[in-house]
Amino acid sequence: MDGITGTQAAIAAIVSILSLVGVGKIIELLLTRFWSGRDRRTAAHETNEGKMIDADQLALKILHEDLRELKGRVDKLTSDLAAVRDERAQLQAENTILRNTEKLLKERVDKQGKRIEKLESDLEDTKTLLNEAKFAISSRDKELTTLRSELNLTTRDLLDLKRQYTELEAATAVHNSGG
């Protein structure tokens, strides 16, 4: 642990916070930083006369500064983590909505597809019935034309018979009257 610098300790603290390892790791890093920083700072504050500033007070002051800095970093990381969680929750909600929408659209498309197939089948059946009706109408038209021709012939024959009857009646009347 003697080779760890203050920056490395801070980076290790950030990594431990991000990975949510736990309080034990943060305390270990703080103690590591405390002891290495205390040794450096204590040596720097020795006077030429060999007097030394109270190392415990200096270390405590440095530790408080480091603690404030780490609390600030923890607060920022906590805030960032909360923002990421909020964004993740929002994305999950949007994903759920999109999945449900996709499912509903697929169901509607499937329903419409079945409906189209049914309508196409009904259309084919209707076309078949229409063709059969056209054929039946055509057959009836032919029958009607034949019946009209027969009716015309029958009417003509009837008129001929009526004319012949009238002539016969007239001839009979002439014959009966003596003539």
C-alpha positions as CSV (number, residue, x, y, z in Angstrom):
1,M,0.0,0.0,0.0
2,D,3.0,2.3,0.2
3,G,3.1,2.8,-3.6
4,I,-0.5,4.1,-3.9
5,T,-0.7,7.8,-4.6
6,G,-3.5,10.1,-3.6
7,T,-4.9,10.2,-7.1
8,Q,-4.9,6.4,-7.3
9,A,-6.7,6.2,-3.9
10,A,-9.3,8.7,-5.1
11,I,-9.8,6.8,-8.3
12,A,-10.0,3.6,-6.3
13,A,-12.7,5.2,-4.1
14,I,-14.7,6.3,-7.1
15,V,-14.5,2.8,-8.6
16,S,-15.5,1.3,-5.4
17,I,-18.5,3.6,-5.1
18,L,-19.5,3.0,-8.7
19,S,-19.3,-0.8,-8.3
20,L,-21.2,-0.5,-5.0
21,V,-18.7,-2.8,-3.3
22,G,-19.6,-1.4,0.1
23,V,-18.6,0.7,3.0
24,G,-15.6,-1.5,4.0
25,K,-13.8,-0.7,0.7
26,I,-14.4,3.0,1.1
27,I,-13.0,3.0,4.6
28,E,-10.0,1.0,3.5
29,L,-9.3,3.6,0.8
30,L,-9.7,6.5,3.2
31,L,-7.3,4.9,5.6
32,T,-4.8,4.3,2.9
33,R,-5.1,7.8,1.7
34,F,-5.0,9.1,5.2
35,W,-1.7,7.3,6.1
36,S,0.1,8.1,2.8
37,G,-1.1,11.7,2.8
38,R,-0.3,12.2,6.4
39,D,3.3,10.9,5.9
40,R,3.8,13.2,2.9
41,R,2.2,16.3,4.4
42,T,3.9,15.8,7.8
43,A,7.3,15.7,6.2
44,A,6.5,18.8,4.1
45,H,5.5,20.8,7.2
46,E,8.6,20.1,9.3
47,T,10.5,23.3,10.0
48,N,14.3,23.8,9.5
49,E,14.7,23.7,13.2
50,G,13.4,20.2,13.4
51,K,10.1,21.2,14.9
52,M,7.1,19.3,13.7
53,I,3.6,20.5,13.5
54,D,1.2,18.3,15.4
55,A,0.8,15.5,13.0
56,D,-2.5,14.3,14.4
57,Q,-4.2,17.7,13.9
58,L,-2.7,18.1,10.4
59,A,-3.8,14.5,9.5
60,L,-7.2,15.2,10.9
61,K,-7.5,18.4,8.9
62,I,-6.4,16.6,5.8
63,L,-8.7,13.8,6.5
64,H,-11.6,16.2,6.9
65,E,-10.7,17.9,3.5
66,D,-10.5,14.5,1.8
67,L,-13.8,13.4,3.4
68,R,-15.6,16.6,2.2
69,E,-14.2,16.0,-1.3
70,L,-15.2,12.3,-1.2
71,K,-18.7,13.2,0.1
72,G,-19.0,15.7,-2.8
73,R,-18.0,13.0,-5.2
74,V,-20.3,10.4,-3.6
75,D,-23.2,12.9,-3.8
76,K,-22.5,13.6,-7.4
77,L,-22.2,9.9,-8.2
78,T,-25.4,9.2,-6.2
79,S,-27.1,11.9,-8.2
80,D,-25.7,10.6,-11.5
81,L,-26.8,7.1,-10.5
82,A,-30.3,8.2,-9.7
83,A,-30.5,10.0,-13.0
84,V,-29.3,6.9,-14.8
85,R,-31.9,4.8,-12.9
86,D,-34.6,7.3,-13.8
87,E,-33.6,7.2,-17.4
88,R,-33.5,3.4,-17.3
89,A,-36.9,3.2,-15.8
90,Q,-38.3,5.6,-18.4
91,L,-36.6,3.6,-21.2
92,Q,-38.0,0.3,-19.8
93,A,-41.5,1.9,-19.7
94,E,-41.2,3.1,-23.3
95,N,-39.9,-0.3,-24.3
96,T,-42.9,-2.0,-22.6
97,I,-45.2,0.4,-24.4
98,L,-43.5,-0.2,-27.7
99,R,-43.6,-4.0,-27.2
100,N,-47.3,-3.8,-26.3
101,T,-48.0,-1.5,-29.3
102,E,-46.1,-3.8,-31.6
103,K,-48.1,-6.8,-30.3
104,L,-51.4,-5.0,-30.7
105,L,-50.5,-3.9,-34.2
106,K,-49.5,-7.4,-35.1
107,E,-52.8,-8.7,-33.8
108,R,-54.7,-6.0,-35.8
109,V,-52.7,-6.9,-38.9
110,D,-53.5,-10.6,-38.4
111,K,-57.2,-9.8,-37.9
112,Q,-57.2,-7.6,-41.0
113,G,-55.4,-10.3,-43.0
114,K,-58.0,-12.9,-42.0
115,R,-60.8,-10.4,-42.8
116,I,-59.3,-9.7,-46.2
117,E,-59.0,-13.5,-46.9
118,K,-62.7,-13.9,-45.9
119,L,-63.7,-11.0,-48.1
120,E,-61.7,-12.3,-51.0
121,S,-63.4,-15.7,-50.6
122,D,-66.8,-14.1,-50.4
123,L,-66.0,-12.1,-53.5
124,E,-65.0,-15.2,-55.4
125,D,-68.2,-16.9,-54.2
126,T,-70.2,-13.8,-55.3
127,K,-68.5,-13.8,-58.7
128,T,-69.4,-17.5,-59.1
129,L,-73.0,-16.8,-58.1
130,L,-73.1,-13.8,-60.5
131,N,-71.9,-15.9,-63.4
132,E,-74.5,-18.6,-62.6
133,A,-77.2,-15.9,-62.4
134,K,-76.0,-14.5,-65.8
135,F,-76.1,-17.9,-67.3
136,A,-79.6,-18.5,-65.8
137,I,-80.8,-15.1,-67.1
138,S,-79.3,-15.9,-70.6
139,S,-81.1,-19.2,-70.6
140,R,-84.4,-17.5,-69.5
141,D,-83.9,-14.9,-72.2
142,K,-83.5,-17.7,-74.8
143,E,-86.6,-19.4,-73.4
144,L,-88.6,-16.1,-73.5
145,T,-87.4,-15.4,-77.0
146,T,-88.5,-18.9,-78.0
147,L,-91.9,-18.5,-76.2
148,R,-92.4,-15.1,-77.9
149,S,-91.7,-16.7,-81.3
150,E,-94.1,-19.5,-80.5
151,L,-96.7,-16.9,-79.2
152,N,-96.3,-14.9,-82.3
153,L,-96.8,-18.0,-84.5
154,T,-99.7,-19.1,-82.3
155,T,-101.2,-15.6,-82.6
156,R,-100.8,-15.6,-86.3
157,D,-102.3,-19.1,-86.5
158,L,-105.2,-17.9,-84.3
159,L,-105.8,-14.9,-86.5
160,D,-105.7,-17.1,-89.6
161,L,-108.2,-19.5,-87.9
162,K,-110.4,-16.5,-86.9
163,R,-110.3,-15.2,-90.5
164,Q,-111.1,-18.6,-91.8
165,Y,-113.9,-19.0,-89.3
166,T,-115.3,-15.6,-90.3
167,E,-115.1,-16.6,-93.9
168,L,-116.7,-20.0,-93.1
169,E,-119.4,-18.3,-91.1
170,A,-120.1,-15.9,-94.0
171,A,-120.1,-18.8,-96.5
172,T,-122.5,-20.7,-94.2
173,A,-124.7,-17.7,-93.9
174,V,-124.8,-17.3,-97.7
175,H,-125.4,-21.0,-98.1
176,N,-128.2,-21.0,-95.6
177,S,-129.8,-18.0,-97.1
178,G,-130.1,-19.8,-100.3
179,G,-127.6,-18.7,-102.3
